[in-house]
């Protein structure tokens, strides 16, 4: 998958196309393995950014061994949504179902930046800074 993403990036760059303008199927292919994948070092994930919104806490987590990022929301209500995005256009979302926590899948964070946002059922939005 990594080689395919590298080839797509090289071809897009050579053609003068930015990845943000490619179809969603190509940009979502830039998603990287999750933090539990065998290529990741166990326990190296850490919170690198968080929001300061009162209520739900949205966090951006990062794994340096996988070069991936994902979002997590804590102290949230059922129906609140957390999303992680990177500057290449990849995004993953998760909705709080039961309990007060949800975590997204991961997106590539190699040579780009990512951030996470929470959207509450009432429409309030809070985002982390990019990392």
matplotlib code that plots the C-alpha trace (Angstrom):
import matplotlib.pyplot as plt

x = [0.0, 2.8, 4.5, 1.2, 0.7, 4.2, 3.7, 0.3, 2.0, 4.9, 2.6, 0.3, 3.3, 4.8, 1.5, 1.1, -1.9, -2.4, -3.7, -6.5, -8.1, -8.0, -11.1, -12.0, -11.1, -7.5, -7.2, -8.7, -6.2, -3.6, -5.0, -2.3, -2.4, -4.0, -1.9, -2.5, -1.1, 2.0, 4.2, 3.6, 5.6, 3.3, 2.6, 4.2, 0.9, 0.5, -1.9, -0.2, -3.1, -6.4, -9.2, -10.1, -13.9, -16.0, -17.8, -16.5, -12.7, -11.3, -7.8, -5.4, -3.3, -0.1, 2.1, 5.6, 6.5, 3.5, 3.4, -0.4, -2.9, -6.4, -9.0, -10.6, -13.4, -14.0, -16.7, -19.0, -22.7, -24.3, -24.6, -21.5, -19.1, -15.3, -13.4, -9.7, -8.4, -5.1, -4.0, -4.0, -7.8, -8.0, -10.6, -12.0, -15.1, -16.6, -19.9, -20.3, -22.8, -22.7, -20.6, -18.8, -15.8, -15.2, -12.0, -11.6, -9.6, -6.1, -4.9, -1.5, 0.6, 3.8, 5.0, 1.6, -0.4, -3.6, -6.1, -9.2, -12.7, -15.7, -19.2, -21.8, -25.5, -26.4, -23.9, -21.1, -17.7, -14.2, -11.0, -7.4, -4.5, -2.8, 0.2]
y = [0.0, 2.4, 1.8, 2.4, 5.7, 6.8, 6.0, 7.9, 10.9, 10.9, 10.6, 13.4, 15.6, 15.0, 15.8, 19.0, 17.7, 18.3, 15.3, 17.4, 17.6, 13.9, 11.8, 10.6, 7.0, 8.1, 10.4, 7.8, 5.3, 7.4, 6.1, 4.3, 1.2, 1.6, 1.9, -1.8, -2.9, -5.1, -2.3, -0.1, -0.2, -1.1, 1.7, 4.5, 6.4, 9.6, 12.6, 15.5, 18.0, 18.6, 21.1, 23.5, 23.4, 23.0, 19.6, 16.9, 16.7, 16.0, 14.7, 14.1, 10.9, 10.2, 7.1, 7.9, 4.3, 4.2, 7.9, 7.8, 10.0, 9.4, 11.3, 10.4, 12.1, 11.7, 13.0, 13.1, 12.2, 9.5, 10.9, 13.2, 12.7, 12.7, 13.1, 13.1, 14.7, 15.2, 17.9, 15.3, 15.0, 11.7, 11.5, 9.0, 9.5, 7.8, 8.4, 8.0, 5.1, 4.0, 5.4, 8.7, 7.8, 7.2, 6.8, 7.1, 5.0, 6.3, 8.6, 9.0, 11.6, 11.2, 14.4, 16.1, 17.3, 16.1, 17.4, 16.2, 17.7, 16.9, 17.8, 17.6, 16.7, 20.3, 21.4, 22.8, 22.1, 22.1, 21.1, 20.5, 22.4, 20.5, 18.3]
z = [0.0, 0.9, -2.5, -4.3, -2.4, -3.2, -6.9, -6.9, -5.2, -7.7, -10.7, -9.4, -8.7, -12.1, -13.8, -11.7, -9.9, -6.2, -4.3, -2.9, -6.3, -7.1, -6.7, -3.2, -4.0, -4.6, -1.5, 0.8, -0.4, 1.5, 4.7, 6.7, 9.0, 12.4, 15.6, 16.3, 13.0, 13.1, 11.6, 14.6, 17.8, 20.7, 23.0, 21.0, 20.3, 22.1, 22.3, 20.4, 20.3, 22.0, 21.9, 24.6, 24.1, 27.2, 27.1, 24.8, 24.6, 21.1, 20.9, 18.0, 18.5, 16.6, 16.2, 15.2, 14.2, 11.8, 10.9, 11.4, 13.2, 14.4, 16.4, 19.7, 21.6, 25.3, 27.7, 24.7, 24.3, 22.1, 18.6, 18.8, 15.9, 15.8, 12.6, 11.6, 8.4, 6.8, 4.3, 1.5, 1.8, 3.7, 6.5, 8.9, 11.2, 14.2, 16.1, 19.8, 20.2, 23.8, 26.6, 26.1, 23.9, 20.2, 18.1, 14.3, 12.0, 11.1, 8.3, 6.9, 8.7, 6.8, 5.1, 5.8, 8.8, 10.4, 12.8, 14.6, 15.1, 17.2, 16.1, 18.8, 18.2, 18.8, 16.0, 18.1, 16.5, 18.1, 16.4, 17.4, 15.8, 13.0, 13.8]

ax = plt.figure().add_subplot(projection="3d")
ax.plot(x, y, z, "-o")
ax.set_aspect("equal")
plt.show()
